[in-house]
Amino acid sequence: MELEVRHLRAIAAISDTGSLTLAARQLGMSQPALSKLLQRIERCVGDTLFVRSKHGSVPTPFGADVLAEAHSVLRGMSGIRERAQAWGARRGARKPLTIGGHCGYPHVALARRLRGLAWCPEVQLREDMNAQTAVDGLAVGACDLALVYVPPTGELTVPEPVAGVTVHASEPVFIALAHDHPLAAGPGPVPLERLADHPWVDEPPGHTLWTSYLRQVCHEAAVTLDQRHSTVSLFTVLELITDQRAIAPAFSTSTDRPGTIAVRALAGDPLHLELRLLYRRHSIAHQHIDEVLHHLIAAYDDRLGCSRAYDAWWLAHRASAAR
């Protein structure tokens, strides 16, 4: 005979109640049947598990050792059962919609607009600075939508069953600098070559496709940026900017912060990114992708006023955004 879970439950019940009679009642069997079962279990393990005393059935030292393992197995079985029930409940309920990508204003604003819709009770964000990582995660179900920025020189592999739409074919990249920085003196665009005279902060080289694209654009314009700082921490970037220790690239939707940070366009928009909205075919997001796109464009409308640079770009190019 091999030990089974029911055998472990039987000896655990005897130990817990201290009585074959009470344990049998708890297990829904007769006392003689439990007594015979205990004897078979003891023959299987090769030694006595309990002795009778004035205090009832008491584990032997060997029995106490076996019971410790039995309780551990029973706890594990209980945990498995609870997890199975939890997964069953999840299958019956709508799970939150997950949006992946290099999260910024569009991701947060889209989540705010979608949350609470009949088909989308909740939304959560998944940060993936690397666009390819976000798309690969979408393909395997780690997220339901991916909103990613792709530079003109970047190649994005879109595996099955992922599909998508280009939201903006050419969204400009602005710069963020201290409000009292010399390059922020005027409200107009800043020539790219002027950046070479000031420290630059950006993500570490090779972290995403952005750095190689930036290097190529600057090389073609005969501009060498003085990247003294490398970080992916927004807190660090903001501290360096406000201390006038660096200028940073900024998404078009970045906000002017009077008295702290200024956002300026670059003359001629030499730096720009394609914004893509991707989804899995035949998913809930696919079924509502037109509605999602509508809310995303509306979120860009809501952003008017964040900076003069943004207002000028969006009002001039809104009509070319995907519908």
C-alpha positions in Angstrom: 0.0 0.0 0.0 1.2 3.5 -0.8 0.3 6.5 1.4 -2.5 8.7 0.0 -3.8 12.1 1.0 -6.8 10.5 2.7 -4.3 8.6 5.0 -2.6 11.8 6.0 -6.0 13.3 6.7 -6.8 10.3 8.9 -3.7 10.5 11.1 -4.0 14.3 11.3 -7.6 14.0 12.5 -6.5 11.5 15.2 -3.7 13.8 16.3 -6.0 16.9 16.4 -8.8 15.2 18.3 -6.7 12.9 20.4 -9.4 10.2 20.0 -10.1 7.5 17.4 -13.8 7.9 18.1 -13.8 11.7 17.6 -11.5 11.4 14.6 -13.8 8.8 13.0 -16.8 11.1 13.5 -14.9 14.0 12.0 -13.9 11.9 9.0 -17.4 10.5 8.5 -16.5 6.8 9.2 -16.9 4.3 11.9 -14.4 3.9 14.7 -13.5 0.3 13.8 -13.0 1.3 10.2 -10.6 4.0 11.3 -8.8 1.7 13.6 -8.2 -0.8 10.8 -7.1 2.0 8.5 -4.6 3.2 11.1 -3.1 -0.3 11.4 -2.6 -0.4 7.6 -1.0 3.0 7.6 1.4 1.9 10.4 2.3 -1.3 8.5 3.0 0.9 5.5 5.3 3.3 7.3 6.9 0.5 9.4 6.3 1.7 12.9 3.7 2.7 15.5 2.3 6.2 15.1 0.1 6.5 18.2 -0.1 5.0 21.7 -3.1 5.0 24.0 -2.8 6.9 27.3 -5.1 8.5 29.8 -5.0 11.6 27.6 -6.2 9.6 24.6 -4.3 8.8 21.4 -0.9 10.4 21.6 1.7 10.4 18.8 4.9 8.5 19.3 8.2 10.3 18.6 8.1 8.7 15.2 4.5 9.5 14.8 5.1 13.2 15.7 7.8 13.3 12.9 5.5 11.8 10.4 2.7 14.1 11.4 4.9 17.2 10.8 5.4 16.1 7.2 1.7 15.1 6.9 0.6 18.6 8.0 3.0 20.2 5.5 1.6 18.1 2.7 -2.0 18.9 3.7 -1.2 22.6 3.9 0.2 22.4 0.4 -2.9 20.6 -0.9 -5.1 23.3 0.7 -3.0 26.0 -1.0 -3.3 24.2 -4.4 -7.1 24.0 -3.9 -7.3 27.7 -3.0 -5.3 28.7 -6.1 -7.4 26.6 -8.4 -10.5 28.2 -7.0 -9.0 31.7 -7.4 -8.1 30.9 -11.1 -11.6 29.6 -11.7 -13.1 32.8 -10.3 -10.8 34.9 -12.5 -11.9 33.0 -15.6 -15.5 33.9 -14.8 -14.7 37.6 -14.3 -13.4 40.2 -16.6 -9.7 40.8 -15.9 -8.2 44.3 -16.1 -7.1 45.6 -19.5 -3.3 46.0 -19.5 -1.6 48.7 -21.6 2.1 48.2 -22.2 4.9 50.4 -23.6 7.1 53.3 -22.5 4.5 54.8 -20.3 3.8 58.5 -20.4 0.8 60.8 -20.8 -0.9 58.9 -23.6 -0.9 55.7 -21.6 -2.2 57.3 -18.4 -4.8 59.4 -20.3 -6.0 56.4 -22.3 -6.3 54.3 -19.2 -8.3 57.1 -17.5 -10.7 57.2 -20.4 -11.2 53.5 -20.9 -11.6 52.6 -17.2 -15.2 52.0 -16.3 -16.5 51.3 -19.8 -18.8 48.3 -20.0 -16.2 46.1 -21.6 -13.3 47.5 -19.6 -14.0 47.8 -15.9 -10.3 48.4 -14.9 -7.0 49.3 -16.6 -3.5 48.7 -15.5 -0.2 49.8 -17.0 2.9 47.8 -17.8 6.2 49.7 -18.2 8.4 48.4 -21.1 10.8 51.1 -22.3 11.9 48.8 -25.2 9.2 48.8 -27.8 10.1 45.3 -29.0 9.7 43.9 -25.5 6.3 45.5 -25.2 5.2 43.9 -28.5 6.6 40.5 -27.6 4.7 40.7 -24.3 1.5 41.6 -26.1 1.9 38.5 -28.3 2.1 36.2 -25.3 -0.7 37.9 -23.4 1.3 39.9 -20.9 -0.7 43.0 -22.0 -3.8 43.6 -24.1 -2.6 46.8 -25.9 0.8 48.2 -26.6 1.3 51.9 -27.3 4.9 52.2 -28.5 7.2 54.8 -30.0 9.4 53.7 -32.9 12.1 55.9 -34.4 12.4 56.1 -38.2 15.6 54.0 -38.2 14.1 51.3 -35.9 12.7 48.0 -37.0 9.9 46.5 -35.0 9.1 42.8 -35.4 5.4 42.2 -35.1 4.7 38.5 -34.4 1.4 36.7 -34.9 -1.3 37.3 -33.7 -0.4 41.0 -33.2 -1.8 43.7 -35.4 -1.8 47.5 -35.1 -2.4 51.0 -36.4 -0.1 54.0 -36.8 -1.5 56.8 -34.6 1.0 59.5 -35.5 3.5 58.8 -38.3 5.7 61.6 -37.2 5.3 62.8 -33.6 8.1 65.4 -32.8 10.5 65.1 -29.9 10.9 68.3 -27.9 13.4 69.2 -25.3 13.0 70.0 -21.6 15.2 72.5 -19.9 15.2 74.7 -16.8 12.8 77.7 -17.1 15.8 80.1 -16.7 18.1 78.2 -19.0 19.6 80.5 -21.7 18.0 78.4 -24.5 14.6 78.9 -22.9 14.7 82.7 -23.1 12.4 82.8 -26.1 9.2 80.8 -26.7 10.2 79.6 -30.2 12.0 76.5 -31.5 15.6 75.8 -30.6 18.1 74.9 -33.3 19.6 71.4 -32.9 23.1 72.7 -33.1 22.6 74.9 -30.1 22.3 71.8 -27.9 25.9 70.9 -28.5 27.0 73.8 -26.2 25.1 72.4 -23.2 25.2 69.2 -21.1 22.7 66.5 -22.2 21.0 63.8 -20.2 19.5 60.7 -21.8 19.0 57.0 -21.4 22.2 54.8 -21.5 23.4 54.1 -25.1 21.9 50.9 -26.5 19.1 50.8 -24.0 16.4 51.2 -26.7 16.4 52.1 -30.4 16.2 55.8 -29.5 19.9 56.3 -28.8 21.1 55.0 -32.1 18.5 57.1 -34.0 19.5 60.2 -32.0 23.2 59.6 -32.8 22.4 59.2 -36.5 20.4 62.4 -36.7 23.1 64.4 -34.9 25.9 62.9 -37.1 24.0 63.9 -40.2 23.6 67.4 -38.8 27.3 67.5 -37.7 26.2 68.0 -34.1 27.9 66.3 -31.2 25.8 66.2 -28.0 27.7 66.4 -24.7 25.9 63.5 -22.9 27.3 63.8 -19.4 24.5 61.9 -17.7 22.9 58.5 -18.5 19.8 57.4 -16.6 16.3 56.0 -17.0 15.1 57.6 -13.8 12.6 60.4 -14.4 13.4 61.8 -10.9 17.1 62.1 -11.8 16.3 63.7 -15.1 14.1 66.4 -13.6 16.6 67.1 -10.9 19.4 67.6 -13.4 17.1 69.8 -15.6 16.0 72.1 -12.7 19.6 72.5 -11.5 20.5 73.6 -15.1 22.9 70.7 -15.2 21.4 69.1 -18.3 18.9 69.4 -21.2 16.8 66.3 -21.9 14.7 65.0 -24.8 10.9 65.2 -24.1 7.8 63.6 -25.5 5.6 66.1 -27.3 3.0 65.8 -24.5 5.4 67.0 -21.8 4.1 69.9 -19.7 5.6 73.3 -19.2 6.0 74.0 -15.5 6.2 77.7 -15.0 9.1 78.6 -12.7 10.6 75.2 -13.0 10.8 73.5 -16.4 10.3 74.8 -20.0 9.4 72.6 -23.0 10.6 73.8 -26.4 10.4 72.4 -29.9 13.5 71.9 -32.0 13.7 74.0 -35.2 12.5 72.0 -38.2 11.5 69.0 -36.0 14.7 67.0 -36.8 13.7 64.3 -34.2 10.5 62.5 -34.4 8.9 59.2 -33.6 6.1 57.0 -34.9 3.4 56.2 -32.4 1.8 52.8 -32.9 -1.2 51.2 -31.2 -1.0 47.4 -31.3 -3.4 44.7 -30.1 -3.9 40.9 -30.5 -6.3 39.8 -33.2 -9.7 38.4 -32.0 -9.2 39.9 -28.5 -11.5 42.2 -26.5 -9.2 45.1 -27.4 -9.4 44.2 -31.1 -13.2 44.2 -30.9 -13.1 47.8 -29.5 -10.0 49.1 -31.3 -11.9 51.9 -33.1 -13.3 53.1 -29.7 -9.8 52.9 -28.2 -8.3 55.0 -31.0 -11.1 57.5 -30.6 -10.3 57.9 -26.9 -6.5 58.2 -27.6 -7.0 61.0 -30.1 -9.4 62.7 -27.6 -6.7 62.4 -25.0 -4.3 64.4 -27.3 -7.1 67.0 -27.7 -7.3 67.2 -23.9 -3.5 67.9 -23.7 -3.8 71.3 -25.5 -2.3 73.9 -23.3 0.5 71.8 -21.9 3.0 73.8 -23.9 3.2 76.3 -26.8 5.3 73.8 -28.7 2.6 71.1 -28.3 -0.3 73.3 -29.2 1.5 74.5 -32.4 2.2 70.9 -33.5 -1.2 69.3 -32.6 -3.3 72.0 -34.1 -1.3 71.8 -37.3 -1.3 68.0 -37.5 -4.4 66.7 -35.7 -6.1 66.0 -39.0 -3.4 63.6 -40.0 -3.7 61.5 -36.9 -5.4 58.0 -37.3 -9.1 57.9 -36.9 
